Amino acid sequence: MESTSLRPGYELWRPNRQKAQAKTTKAIVAFVLLVSAGLLLVITIGGWPHLGGASVAVMSLLWAGLYVFFALLVSRWNRGILPVASALAIILAIFAAVAAPDWFARSKEGLDPPPLPDDLLGLLTILVVPVQLLLITVAMVGFSQEWHVEEERPVGGVPLAGEDTDEALPPARYEPRSPPRDGND
């Protein structure tokens, strides 16, 4: 039922959002998204001159901005963004796994160092991979918790006048069925 077609005296209730497990999952997903965005910002700003062009740096900043936006949406119980966050986390984990060795390869004499040490940037890039795997896991757990389920209930949870939930149901009629005929009778 759409929220615009509620009966008078009724409210929309989302029972799965009241569970402690769902609240915890929502908080973890939002936190991991923010940690991912923070790691991207530190790596991007700390290694800006050596990211292979301004387009890579801008893309990393946009990716971090998307993660912050996703964290905001998740904090408002938007479950539809969770598969999108998981898909982006898969791509980012692949990028990070490919890029990490290059930061360590730059840690040599004679190369122009970035604002942060190459080894630290390599370590942070490696750290992005397990954070993205954690994001994928918790986002899919959150998606399976069905935050979107809505029920209509009387305002305050108390039945309205004339709506007894203890009303007796009519007795069920039992009619025995005769066995099927096999055609040889």
Secondary structure, DSSP 8 states (H G I E B T S, - for coil): --GGG--TTEEEE-GGGGSHHHHHHHHHHHHHHHHHHHHHHHHHHHTGGGSSSHHHHHHHHHHHHHHHHHHHHHHTT--TTHHHHHHHHHHHHHHHHHHHHHHHHT-STTS---SS-HHHHHHHHHHHHHHHHHHHHHHHHHHHT-TT--EEEEGGG---TT--TT----------------S--
